[in-house]
Amino acid sequence: MSSTEEAVEARLGSVEQIPIGEGRAFLVGDEPVAVFRPRSGGLYALRAICPHRGGPLADGLVDGEAVVCPLHNHQFSLADGTCATGTDDVAAYTATDDDGELVIRLST
């Protein structure tokens, strides 16, 4: 992170509000964020809006490595937001479990 960038950190409540194998949408400042708990483990956060047609990524199907947009089946890597199916990538953020509390960190 350069000296001109700052990080925004948000505590969003219990990690348990996101069922395993699903995602949930949050607003962190003005940024829509989708947080996922895949069955393979871990927490992942991506920009919540598909760049193709604005689909709600938090409602997409989640596997161990990707989420599939529910509108047009574009597939995004949970790790870094890259799209494997021909549309623009989405931003990826840091999601952590701090003793059961969901913490999201955005770079601005």
C-alpha positions as CSV (number, residue, x, y, z in Angstrom):
1,M,0.0,0.0,0.0
2,S,1.5,3.4,-1.0
3,S,1.6,6.3,1.4
4,T,-1.4,7.9,-0.4
5,E,-3.6,4.9,0.2
6,E,-5.4,4.3,3.4
7,A,-7.2,1.2,4.6
8,V,-10.8,1.2,5.8
9,E,-11.6,-1.5,8.4
10,A,-15.2,-2.5,9.3
11,R,-16.4,-4.9,12.0
12,L,-19.7,-6.4,10.7
13,G,-20.9,-8.6,13.5
14,S,-20.7,-12.4,13.9
15,V,-19.1,-14.5,11.2
16,E,-22.0,-17.0,11.9
17,Q,-24.4,-14.7,10.0
18,I,-22.9,-16.0,6.8
19,P,-23.9,-19.7,6.4
20,I,-21.2,-22.1,5.3
21,G,-21.4,-22.4,1.5
22,E,-23.1,-19.0,1.0
23,G,-22.4,-15.3,0.7
24,R,-24.0,-12.2,2.2
25,A,-23.9,-8.5,1.1
26,F,-22.8,-5.7,3.3
27,L,-22.2,-2.0,2.8
28,V,-18.8,-0.8,4.0
29,G,-18.8,3.0,3.8
30,D,-20.1,3.5,0.2
31,E,-18.7,0.2,-1.0
32,P,-21.0,-2.8,-1.6
33,V,-19.1,-5.9,-0.4
34,A,-20.1,-9.6,-0.7
35,V,-18.5,-11.9,1.9
36,F,-18.4,-15.7,1.3
37,R,-17.8,-18.7,3.5
38,P,-17.1,-21.6,1.1
39,R,-17.5,-25.2,2.3
40,S,-13.7,-25.6,1.8
41,G,-13.1,-23.0,4.5
42,G,-12.0,-19.4,4.9
43,L,-13.6,-16.0,4.4
44,Y,-13.5,-14.1,1.2
45,A,-14.7,-10.6,0.2
46,L,-15.4,-9.2,-3.2
47,R,-17.1,-6.1,-4.6
48,A,-20.7,-7.2,-4.5
49,I,-21.8,-6.1,-8.0
50,C,-21.0,-8.1,-11.1
51,P,-19.5,-5.7,-13.7
52,H,-21.4,-7.4,-16.6
53,R,-25.0,-6.3,-15.7
54,G,-24.9,-5.5,-12.0
55,G,-25.8,-8.9,-10.7
56,P,-25.8,-9.5,-6.9
57,L,-22.7,-11.6,-6.4
58,A,-23.6,-12.4,-2.8
59,D,-26.6,-14.4,-4.2
60,G,-24.4,-16.4,-6.5
61,L,-23.4,-20.1,-6.3
62,V,-20.2,-20.6,-4.3
63,D,-17.7,-23.4,-4.7
64,G,-14.3,-23.8,-3.0
65,E,-12.6,-21.3,-5.3
66,A,-15.2,-19.2,-7.1
67,V,-18.6,-17.5,-7.1
68,V,-20.9,-17.7,-10.1
69,C,-23.1,-14.6,-10.8
70,P,-26.8,-15.5,-10.6
71,L,-27.7,-13.5,-13.6
72,H,-25.4,-14.6,-16.5
73,N,-23.1,-17.2,-14.9
74,H,-19.9,-15.2,-15.0
75,Q,-17.4,-16.8,-12.6
76,F,-15.1,-14.9,-10.2
77,S,-12.2,-16.1,-8.2
78,L,-12.9,-15.7,-4.5
79,A,-9.1,-15.2,-3.9
80,D,-8.5,-12.2,-6.1
81,G,-11.7,-11.3,-8.0
82,T,-10.5,-12.3,-11.5
83,C,-13.2,-13.3,-13.9
84,A,-12.7,-16.6,-15.8
85,T,-15.6,-16.1,-18.2
86,G,-15.0,-12.9,-20.2
87,T,-16.1,-9.9,-18.2
88,D,-14.2,-7.4,-16.1
89,D,-12.7,-8.5,-12.8
90,V,-14.1,-7.3,-9.4
91,A,-12.1,-5.9,-6.5
92,A,-11.1,-8.3,-3.8
93,Y,-10.8,-7.3,-0.1
94,T,-9.5,-8.8,3.0
95,A,-12.0,-10.7,5.2
96,T,-10.9,-12.2,8.6
97,D,-12.4,-13.8,11.6
98,D,-11.4,-12.0,14.7
99,D,-12.6,-14.3,17.5
100,G,-15.9,-14.9,15.8
101,E,-16.3,-11.3,14.5
102,L,-16.3,-10.6,10.8
103,V,-13.7,-7.9,9.9
104,I,-13.4,-6.5,6.4
105,R,-10.5,-4.4,5.2
106,L,-10.7,-2.2,2.1
107,S,-7.8,-0.3,0.6
108,T,-8.8,3.2,-0.6
